[in-house]
Amino acid sequence: MAGKPFVLPDNAATMPTGEPERLIEAVRRSLPELLKLARYERVAAGRRDKATRSMIARKSVLRQSAVLELQNEANLVSFFQ
């Protein structure tokens, strides 16, 4: 590739001097990272919620299984009495 190599600008040198402009520039620079973090948080929350639902479903199945086992045991006892 011909030409000058790409050099990152000095952030302090490219920052505006006025307070409102500095705030706007700071938000503009941080927005891509904030969007990535928001997406990561949404994905993580979805995974957490899915895991919670799965645990609740398993607990419900185990509880139903235990109830059926107790009912079967009671039926067996009453059958032999």
A tleap script that builds the chain and sets N, CA, C and O, in Angstrom:
source leaprc.protein.ff14SB
mol = sequence {
  NMET ALA GLY LYS PRO PHE VAL LEU PRO ASP
  ASN ALA ALA THR MET PRO THR GLY GLU PRO
  GLU ARG LEU ILE GLU ALA VAL ARG ARG SER
  LEU PRO GLU LEU LEU LYS LEU ALA ARG TYR
  GLU ARG VAL ALA ALA GLY ARG ARG ASP LYS
  ALA THR ARG SER MET ILE ALA ARG LYS SER
  VAL LEU ARG GLN SER ALA VAL LEU GLU LEU
  GLN ASN GLU ALA ASN LEU VAL SER PHE PHE
  CGLN
}
set mol.1.N position { 0.831 -1.170 0.000 }
set mol.1.CA position { 0.000 0.000 0.000 }
set mol.1.C position { 0.882 1.241 0.000 }
set mol.1.O position { 1.757 1.387 0.853 }
set mol.2.N position { 0.660 2.101 -0.921 }
set mol.2.CA position { 1.457 3.323 -1.022 }
set mol.2.C position { 0.846 4.415 -0.162 }
set mol.2.O position { -0.352 4.394 0.122 }
set mol.3.N position { 1.660 5.358 0.249 }
set mol.3.CA position { 1.153 6.485 1.026 }
set mol.3.C position { 1.626 6.427 2.457 }
set mol.3.O position { 2.445 5.592 2.840 }
set mol.4.N position { 1.091 7.330 3.221 }
set mol.4.CA position { 1.471 7.428 4.629 }
set mol.4.C position { 0.771 6.344 5.453 }
set mol.4.O position { -0.371 5.997 5.152 }
set mol.5.N position { 1.424 5.802 6.478 }
set mol.5.CA position { 0.761 4.831 7.359 }
set mol.5.C position { -0.299 5.545 8.202 }
set mol.5.O position { -0.171 6.726 8.526 }
set mol.6.N position { -1.343 4.797 8.546 }
set mol.6.CA position { -2.417 5.370 9.353 }
set mol.6.C position { -1.923 5.568 10.777 }
set mol.6.O position { -1.344 4.659 11.372 }
set mol.7.N position { -2.148 6.740 11.314 }
set mol.7.CA position { -1.768 7.064 12.682 }
set mol.7.C position { -3.019 7.519 13.424 }
set mol.7.O position { -3.754 8.388 12.955 }
set mol.8.N position { -3.246 6.920 14.582 }
set mol.8.CA position { -4.395 7.339 15.386 }
set mol.8.C position { -4.200 8.768 15.860 }
set mol.8.O position { -3.100 9.144 16.265 }
set mol.9.N position { -5.263 9.573 15.815 }
set mol.9.CA position { -5.134 10.952 16.283 }
set mol.9.C position { -5.012 11.009 17.804 }
set mol.9.O position { -5.475 10.114 18.511 }
set mol.10.N position { -4.394 12.049 18.281 }
set mol.10.CA position { -4.296 12.289 19.718 }
set mol.10.C position { -5.679 12.735 20.198 }
set mol.10.O position { -6.166 13.789 19.789 }
set mol.11.N position { -6.307 11.946 21.056 }
set mol.11.CA position { -7.672 12.245 21.487 }
set mol.11.C position { -7.794 13.601 22.163 }
set mol.11.O position { -8.785 14.302 21.959 }
set mol.12.N position { -6.818 13.979 22.951 }
set mol.12.CA position { -6.879 15.270 23.622 }
set mol.12.C position { -6.830 16.407 22.609 }
set mol.12.O position { -7.483 17.434 22.794 }
set mol.13.N position { -6.070 16.231 21.554 }
set mol.13.CA position { -5.941 17.278 20.544 }
set mol.13.C position { -7.221 17.413 19.722 }
set mol.13.O position { -7.525 18.502 19.235 }
set mol.14.N position { -7.977 16.321 19.560 }
set mol.14.CA position { -9.187 16.377 18.736 }
set mol.14.C position { -10.430 16.688 19.558 }
set mol.14.O position { -11.519 16.804 18.997 }
set mol.15.N position { -10.295 16.823 20.854 }
set mol.15.CA position { -11.443 17.112 21.707 }
set mol.15.C position { -11.778 18.599 21.621 }
set mol.15.O position { -10.883 19.437 21.727 }
set mol.16.N position { -13.061 18.938 21.428 }
set mol.16.CA position { -13.456 20.349 21.384 }
set mol.16.C position { -13.162 21.045 22.709 }
set mol.16.O position { -12.995 20.396 23.742 }
set mol.17.N position { -13.103 22.355 22.667 }
set mol.17.CA position { -12.765 23.102 23.878 }
set mol.17.C position { -13.990 23.554 24.658 }
set mol.17.O position { -13.912 23.713 25.876 }
set mol.18.N position { -15.119 23.766 23.989 }
set mol.18.CA position { -16.333 24.212 24.686 }
set mol.18.C position { -16.979 23.070 25.454 }
set mol.18.O position { -16.949 21.920 25.016 }
set mol.19.N position { -17.569 23.398 26.617 }
set mol.19.CA position { -18.142 22.370 27.484 }
set mol.19.C position { -19.265 21.567 26.818 }
set mol.19.O position { -19.221 20.338 26.870 }
set mol.20.N position { -20.260 22.193 26.201 }
set mol.20.CA position { -21.310 21.372 25.579 }
set mol.20.C position { -20.760 20.483 24.457 }
set mol.20.O position { -21.173 19.333 24.309 }
set mol.21.N position { -19.839 21.022 23.682 }
set mol.21.CA position { -19.247 20.256 22.585 }
set mol.21.C position { -18.410 19.090 23.100 }
set mol.21.O position { -18.383 18.018 22.496 }
set mol.22.N position { -17.727 19.311 24.225 }
set mol.22.CA position { -16.924 18.241 24.824 }
set mol.22.C position { -17.829 17.096 25.294 }
set mol.22.O position { -17.505 15.924 25.100 }
set mol.23.N position { -18.955 17.442 25.907 }
set mol.23.CA position { -19.900 16.431 26.367 }
set mol.23.C position { -20.455 15.638 25.178 }
set mol.23.O position { -20.527 14.410 25.220 }
set mol.24.N position { -20.837 16.340 24.143 }
set mol.24.CA position { -21.372 15.682 22.955 }
set mol.24.C position { -20.323 14.758 22.344 }
set mol.24.O position { -20.638 13.632 21.959 }
set mol.25.N position { -19.101 15.218 22.255 }
set mol.25.CA position { -18.021 14.401 21.680 }
set mol.25.C position { -17.729 13.183 22.553 }
set mol.25.O position { -17.480 12.094 22.037 }
set mol.26.N position { -17.758 13.362 23.867 }
set mol.26.CA position { -17.507 12.237 24.777 }
set mol.26.C position { -18.601 11.176 24.626 }
set mol.26.O position { -18.307 9.981 24.606 }
set mol.27.N position { -19.840 11.603 24.520 }
set mol.27.CA position { -20.942 10.663 24.329 }
set mol.27.C position { -20.796 9.971 22.978 }
set mol.27.O position { -20.980 8.758 22.876 }
set mol.28.N position { -20.467 10.738 21.944 }
set mol.28.CA position { -20.304 10.173 20.604 }
set mol.28.C position { -19.217 9.111 20.600 }
set mol.28.O position { -19.372 8.071 19.960 }
set mol.29.N position { -18.136 9.353 21.297 }
set mol.29.CA position { -17.028 8.389 21.325 }
set mol.29.C position { -17.366 7.144 22.137 }
set mol.29.O position { -16.921 6.048 21.796 }
set mol.30.N position { -18.134 7.292 23.190 }
set mol.30.CA position { -18.423 6.145 24.054 }
set mol.30.C position { -19.653 5.358 23.602 }
set mol.30.O position { -19.850 4.229 24.053 }
set mol.31.N position { -20.477 5.918 22.732 }
set mol.31.CA position { -21.718 5.266 22.328 }
set mol.31.C position { -21.523 3.875 21.728 }
set mol.31.O position { -22.274 2.971 22.093 }
set mol.32.N position { -20.560 3.646 20.827 }
set mol.32.CA position { -20.404 2.284 20.300 }
set mol.32.C position { -20.127 1.240 21.390 }
set mol.32.O position { -20.660 0.131 21.337 }
set mol.33.N position { -19.310 1.587 22.355 }
set mol.33.CA position { -19.010 0.651 23.446 }
set mol.33.C position { -20.232 0.435 24.333 }
set mol.33.O position { -20.487 -0.683 24.780 }
set mol.34.N position { -20.979 1.493 24.585 }
set mol.34.CA position { -22.196 1.363 25.384 }
set mol.34.C position { -23.229 0.483 24.688 }
set mol.34.O position { -23.933 -0.284 25.344 }
set mol.35.N position { -23.322 0.588 23.373 }
set mol.35.CA position { -24.243 -0.264 22.618 }
set mol.35.C position { -23.827 -1.727 22.705 }
set mol.35.O position { -24.677 -2.608 22.837 }
set mol.36.N position { -22.529 -1.992 22.634 }
set mol.36.CA position { -22.039 -3.373 22.780 }
set mol.36.C position { -22.382 -3.920 24.162 }
set mol.36.O position { -22.823 -5.061 24.296 }
set mol.37.N position { -22.176 -3.093 25.190 }
set mol.37.CA position { -22.471 -3.528 26.554 }
set mol.37.C position { -23.968 -3.777 26.747 }
set mol.37.O position { -24.357 -4.725 27.430 }
set mol.38.N position { -24.800 -2.936 26.152 }
set mol.38.CA position { -26.246 -3.124 26.270 }
set mol.38.C position { -26.663 -4.432 25.601 }
set mol.38.O position { -27.496 -5.162 26.138 }
set mol.39.N position { -26.096 -4.731 24.447 }
set mol.39.CA position { -26.418 -5.980 23.756 }
set mol.39.C position { -25.949 -7.175 24.593 }
set mol.39.O position { -26.683 -8.151 24.747 }
set mol.40.N position { -24.735 -7.098 25.128 }
set mol.40.CA position { -24.213 -8.167 25.982 }
set mol.40.C position { -25.139 -8.399 27.171 }
set mol.40.O position { -25.433 -9.542 27.521 }
set mol.41.N position { -25.603 -7.304 27.795 }
set mol.41.CA position { -26.475 -7.422 28.960 }
set mol.41.C position { -27.798 -8.083 28.579 }
set mol.41.O position { -28.311 -8.915 29.328 }
set mol.42.N position { -28.360 -7.718 27.411 }
set mol.42.CA position { -29.616 -8.328 26.970 }
set mol.42.C position { -29.448 -9.829 26.752 }
set mol.42.O position { -30.302 -10.618 27.155 }
set mol.43.N position { -28.347 -10.221 26.114 }
set mol.43.CA position { -28.093 -11.640 25.862 }
set mol.43.C position { -27.900 -12.383 27.186 }
set mol.43.O position { -28.453 -13.465 27.382 }
set mol.44.N position { -27.116 -11.801 28.086 }
set mol.44.CA position { -26.872 -12.437 29.388 }
set mol.44.C position { -28.168 -12.562 30.182 }
set mol.44.O position { -28.401 -13.589 30.821 }
set mol.45.N position { -29.013 -11.537 30.152 }
set mol.45.CA position { -30.288 -11.595 30.874 }
set mol.45.C position { -31.185 -12.675 30.276 }
set mol.45.O position { -31.881 -13.380 31.007 }
set mol.46.N position { -31.171 -12.803 28.962 }
set mol.46.CA position { -31.958 -13.854 28.317 }
set mol.46.C position { -31.501 -15.237 28.721 }
set mol.46.O position { -32.320 -16.116 28.986 }
set mol.47.N position { -30.192 -15.433 28.769 }
set mol.47.CA position { -29.651 -16.730 29.190 }
set mol.47.C position { -29.990 -17.018 30.649 }
set mol.47.O position { -30.339 -18.143 31.005 }
set mol.48.N position { -29.883 -15.991 31.483 }
set mol.48.CA position { -30.214 -16.159 32.899 }
set mol.48.C position { -31.684 -16.536 33.059 }
set mol.48.O position { -32.017 -17.445 33.819 }
set mol.49.N position { -32.562 -15.835 32.344 }
set mol.49.CA position { -33.994 -16.120 32.441 }
set mol.49.C position { -34.313 -17.524 31.936 }
set mol.49.O position { -35.141 -18.224 32.519 }
set mol.50.N position { -33.662 -17.930 30.861 }
set mol.50.CA position { -33.876 -19.282 30.327 }
set mol.50.C position { -33.445 -20.330 31.345 }
set mol.50.O position { -34.146 -21.321 31.552 }
set mol.51.N position { -32.297 -20.119 31.982 }
set mol.51.CA position { -31.811 -21.054 32.996 }
set mol.51.C position { -32.761 -21.103 34.193 }
set mol.51.O position { -33.007 -22.175 34.747 }
set mol.52.N position { -33.286 -19.961 34.589 }
set mol.52.CA position { -34.227 -19.915 35.706 }
set mol.52.C position { -35.497 -20.685 35.374 }
set mol.52.O position { -35.989 -21.466 36.189 }
set mol.53.N position { -36.028 -20.461 34.169 }
set mol.53.CA position { -37.230 -21.198 33.756 }
set mol.53.C position { -36.967 -22.702 33.725 }
set mol.53.O position { -37.824 -23.495 34.114 }
set mol.54.N position { -35.789 -23.088 33.265 }
set mol.54.CA position { -35.429 -24.503 33.202 }
set mol.54.C position { -35.365 -25.110 34.601 }
set mol.54.O position { -35.852 -26.219 34.821 }
set mol.55.N position { -34.771 -24.390 35.538 }
set mol.55.CA position { -34.689 -24.884 36.914 }
set mol.55.C position { -36.073 -25.020 37.534 }
set mol.55.O position { -36.349 -25.995 38.232 }
set mol.56.N position { -36.937 -24.056 37.285 }
set mol.56.CA position { -38.296 -24.114 37.827 }
set mol.56.C position { -39.049 -25.297 37.227 }
set mol.56.O position { -39.776 -25.999 37.931 }
set mol.57.N position { -38.873 -25.514 35.931 }
set mol.57.CA position { -39.554 -26.641 35.269 }
set mol.57.C position { -39.060 -27.966 35.835 }
set mol.57.O position { -39.859 -28.864 36.101 }
set mol.58.N position { -37.731 -28.097 36.023 }
set mol.58.CA position { -37.194 -29.326 36.599 }
set mol.58.C position { -37.717 -29.561 38.009 }
set mol.58.O position { -38.045 -30.689 38.377 }
set mol.59.N position { -37.792 -28.497 38.793 }
set mol.59.CA position { -38.290 -28.612 40.164 }
set mol.59.C position { -39.745 -29.057 40.152 }
set mol.59.O position { -40.159 -29.874 40.975 }
set mol.60.N position { -40.517 -28.516 39.218 }
set mol.60.CA position { -41.930 -28.892 39.107 }
set mol.60.C position { -42.072 -30.366 38.730 }
set mol.60.O position { -42.919 -31.070 39.279 }
set mol.61.N position { -41.246 -30.830 37.796 }
set mol.61.CA position { -41.291 -32.241 37.381 }
set mol.61.C position { -40.908 -33.137 38.549 }
set mol.61.O position { -41.547 -34.163 38.779 }
set mol.62.N position { -39.881 -32.760 39.281 }
set mol.62.CA position { -39.466 -33.564 40.447 }
set mol.62.C position { -40.557 -33.602 41.502 }
set mol.62.O position { -40.799 -34.645 42.111 }
set mol.63.N position { -41.214 -32.479 41.722 }
set mol.63.CA position { -42.288 -32.426 42.710 }
set mol.63.C position { -43.446 -33.329 42.277 }
set mol.63.O position { -43.993 -34.076 43.088 }
set mol.64.N position { -43.817 -33.257 40.994 }
set mol.64.CA position { -44.899 -34.110 40.487 }
set mol.64.C position { -44.523 -35.587 40.603 }
set mol.64.O position { -45.356 -36.427 40.944 }
set mol.65.N position { -43.262 -35.889 40.316 }
set mol.65.CA position { -42.785 -37.267 40.410 }
set mol.65.C position { -42.873 -37.767 41.853 }
set mol.65.O position { -43.270 -38.906 42.096 }
set mol.66.N position { -42.506 -36.920 42.797 }
set mol.66.CA position { -42.558 -37.306 44.206 }
set mol.66.C position { -44.004 -37.527 44.653 }
set mol.66.O position { -44.285 -38.457 45.409 }
set mol.67.N position { -44.914 -36.681 44.188 }
set mol.67.CA position { -46.329 -36.835 44.545 }
set mol.67.C position { -46.861 -38.150 43.986 }
set mol.67.O position { -47.556 -38.887 44.686 }
set mol.68.N position { -46.537 -38.450 42.719 }
set mol.68.CA position { -46.989 -39.707 42.123 }
set mol.68.C position { -46.424 -40.908 42.866 }
set mol.68.O position { -47.114 -41.908 43.061 }
set mol.69.N position { -45.178 -40.806 43.274 }
set mol.69.CA position { -44.557 -41.904 44.017 }
set mol.69.C position { -45.268 -42.125 45.345 }
set mol.69.O position { -45.510 -43.268 45.733 }
set mol.70.N position { -45.605 -41.045 46.045 }
set mol.70.CA position { -46.324 -41.167 47.308 }
set mol.70.C position { -47.720 -41.737 47.091 }
set mol.70.O position { -48.187 -42.559 47.878 }
set mol.71.N position { -48.384 -41.302 46.026 }
set mol.71.CA position { -49.715 -41.831 45.729 }
set mol.71.C position { -49.648 -43.326 45.416 }
set mol.71.O position { -50.481 -44.103 45.881 }
set mol.72.N position { -48.650 -43.722 44.624 }
set mol.72.CA position { -48.493 -45.142 44.304 }
set mol.72.C position { -48.212 -45.966 45.546 }
set mol.72.O position { -48.734 -47.070 45.702 }
set mol.73.N position { -47.387 -45.425 46.425 }
set mol.73.CA position { -47.077 -46.127 47.671 }
set mol.73.C position { -48.328 -46.265 48.538 }
set mol.73.O position { -48.567 -47.319 49.128 }
set mol.74.N position { -49.123 -45.196 48.612 }
set mol.74.CA position { -50.361 -45.248 49.394 }
set mol.74.C position { -51.330 -46.249 48.783 }
set mol.74.O position { -51.988 -46.991 49.513 }
set mol.75.N position { -51.429 -46.284 47.468 }
set mol.75.CA position { -52.302 -47.261 46.808 }
set mol.75.C position { -51.843 -48.687 47.072 }
set mol.75.O position { -52.654 -49.586 47.291 }
set mol.76.N position { -50.539 -48.877 47.048 }
set mol.76.CA position { -49.988 -50.208 47.287 }
set mol.76.C position { -50.293 -50.649 48.720 }
set mol.76.O position { -50.687 -51.792 48.951 }
set mol.77.N position { -50.109 -49.744 49.677 }
set mol.77.CA position { -50.377 -50.074 51.083 }
set mol.77.C position { -51.851 -50.407 51.278 }
set mol.77.O position { -52.185 -51.383 51.949 }
set mol.78.N position { -52.733 -49.600 50.694 }
set mol.78.CA position { -54.172 -49.836 50.861 }
set mol.78.C position { -54.599 -51.119 50.133 }
set mol.78.O position { -55.558 -51.769 50.550 }
set mol.79.N position { -53.917 -51.481 49.080 }
set mol.79.CA position { -54.242 -52.716 48.343 }
set mol.79.C position { -54.000 -53.946 49.210 }
set mol.79.O position { -54.772 -54.904 49.167 }
set mol.80.N position { -52.923 -53.916 49.999 }
set mol.80.CA position { -52.563 -55.076 50.817 }
set mol.80.C position { -53.228 -55.064 52.184 }
set mol.80.O position { -53.009 -55.995 52.959 }
set mol.81.N position { -54.006 -54.087 52.509 }
set mol.81.CA position { -54.656 -54.048 53.814 }
set mol.81.C position { -56.006 -54.701 53.783 }
set mol.81.O position { -56.690 -54.753 54.805 }
savepdb mol mol.pdb
quit
